[in-house]
Amino acid sequence: METAHHAIASPPAPRVVQPGWVRISHWLNALAAVVMMLSGWRIYNASPVFPGFRFPDGITLGGWLGGALQWHFAAMWLLFFNGLFYLAMNVVTGRLATKFFPVAPRAVLRDLAAALKGHLSHADPSRYNAVQKLAYLFAMVVLLVLVLSGIAIWKPVQFPLLRELMGGYDFARVVHFCAMSLLAAFVVVHLVMVALVPRSLLTMIRGR
């Protein structure tokens, strides 16, 4: 008697939504940004840009000005090199063009209205809606401004052109503070969205 052997088809492998390099660079960028923010608040307290406004010492990092500067510079180099890697990989792989563009104003308004009503779909985590695209591009620009204004403050004599483009040393500090505030606002909104859509956190951890 002839015995028939039927091959059992294995289930398809889960689709990778976020490749490994995206996840690793994302978490390193997040770590660097948070460390720079907390240590930057301690540095700010040593010489406030806006008299009368100080950050509570309990939410700052570094303990004192010297310690805060060490944390700040360490995180700065991590953010600089990891940020360059992230941007370069996005360009080389074509992810920047396909994932973040196009961003049409009408689409942003439509998706924002849907999000406020709780009707925005997150069924496909591999695709960003218009609001997400704009938010992530906004964060990239803010980080770039933070780095450039930070260099203008750190090395004002060595980079006079950059210092002047920032409006001079004192105004560069204002630009740096405002960019930091915008980044903090982005982090808060980002955490709220993650709480509303926990699947996005799992995707950034396991890739799918």
DABEL-V625432 format. One record per backbone hydrogen bond with DSSP energy under -0.5 kcal/mol. CO is the residue of the C=O (numbers start at 0). NH is the residue of the N-H. E is the energy in kcal/mol with one decimal. If there is no record, write none. Layout:
co & nh & e
CO & NH & E
CO & NH & E
This chain:
co & nh & e
1 & 3 & -0.5
3 & 5 & -0.6
4 & 6 & -0.6
6 & 8 & -0.7
14 & 16 & -0.6
16 & 18 & -0.5
18 & 21 & -0.6
18 & 22 & -2.0
19 & 23 & -2.7
20 & 24 & -2.0
21 & 25 & -2.3
22 & 26 & -2.2
23 & 27 & -2.1
24 & 28 & -2.5
25 & 29 & -2.4
26 & 30 & -2.4
27 & 31 & -2.7
28 & 32 & -2.7
29 & 33 & -2.3
30 & 34 & -2.5
31 & 35 & -2.6
32 & 36 & -2.2
33 & 37 & -2.6
34 & 38 & -2.5
35 & 39 & -2.2
36 & 40 & -1.7
37 & 41 & -1.1
37 & 60 & -1.6
38 & 42 & -2.1
39 & 43 & -2.8
40 & 44 & -2.0
41 & 45 & -1.0
42 & 45 & -0.6
42 & 46 & -0.8
43 & 46 & -1.2
48 & 50 & -0.6
49 & 52 & -2.2
51 & 53 & -0.6
55 & 58 & -1.8
56 & 59 & -1.6
61 & 63 & -1.0
63 & 67 & -2.7
64 & 68 & -2.4
65 & 69 & -1.8
66 & 70 & -2.1
67 & 71 & -2.6
68 & 72 & -2.7
69 & 73 & -2.0
70 & 74 & -2.4
71 & 75 & -1.9
72 & 76 & -2.0
73 & 77 & -1.6
74 & 78 & -2.8
75 & 79 & -2.6
76 & 80 & -2.4
77 & 81 & -2.3
78 & 82 & -2.1
79 & 83 & -2.0
80 & 84 & -2.1
81 & 85 & -2.6
82 & 86 & -2.5
83 & 87 & -2.8
84 & 88 & -2.6
85 & 89 & -1.9
86 & 90 & -2.0
87 & 91 & -3.0
88 & 92 & -2.4
89 & 94 & -0.6
89 & 95 & -2.4
90 & 93 & -0.6
93 & 97 & -2.0
94 & 98 & -2.8
94 & 99 & -0.6
95 & 99 & -1.3
96 & 100 & -0.6
103 & 107 & -2.2
104 & 108 & -2.4
105 & 109 & -2.3
106 & 110 & -2.7
107 & 111 & -2.4
108 & 112 & -2.2
109 & 113 & -2.1
110 & 114 & -2.4
111 & 115 & -2.3
112 & 116 & -1.3
113 & 118 & -3.1
113 & 119 & -0.7
114 & 117 & -1.0
122 & 124 & -0.7
123 & 126 & -1.6
128 & 132 & -2.4
129 & 133 & -2.3
130 & 134 & -2.4
131 & 135 & -2.7
132 & 136 & -2.3
133 & 137 & -2.4
134 & 138 & -2.2
135 & 139 & -1.9
136 & 140 & -2.1
137 & 141 & -2.6
138 & 142 & -2.4
139 & 143 & -2.0
140 & 144 & -2.5
141 & 145 & -2.5
142 & 146 & -2.3
143 & 147 & -2.5
144 & 148 & -2.8
145 & 149 & -2.1
146 & 150 & -2.2
147 & 151 & -2.1
148 & 152 & -1.6
149 & 153 & -2.7
150 & 154 & -3.1
152 & 155 & -0.5
154 & 158 & -1.8
156 & 159 & -0.6
158 & 162 & -2.2
159 & 163 & -2.4
160 & 164 & -2.4
161 & 165 & -1.4
162 & 167 & -2.6
163 & 166 & -1.8
167 & 171 & -2.2
168 & 172 & -1.4
169 & 173 & -1.2
170 & 174 & -2.7
171 & 175 & -2.5
172 & 176 & -2.3
173 & 177 & -2.7
174 & 178 & -2.6
175 & 179 & -2.2
176 & 180 & -2.2
177 & 181 & -2.2
178 & 182 & -2.2
179 & 183 & -2.4
180 & 184 & -2.1
181 & 185 & -2.2
182 & 186 & -2.4
183 & 187 & -2.1
184 & 188 & -2.4
185 & 189 & -2.9
186 & 190 & -2.4
187 & 191 & -2.0
188 & 192 & -2.4
189 & 193 & -2.2
190 & 194 & -2.1
191 & 195 & -1.8
192 & 196 & -2.2
196 & 199 & -1.8
197 & 200 & -0.9
197 & 201 & -1.7
198 & 202 & -2.3
199 & 203 & -1.6
200 & 204 & -0.9
201 & 205 & -3.1
201 & 206 & -0.5
202 & 206 & -1.6
206 & 16 & -3.0
206 & 17 & -1.9
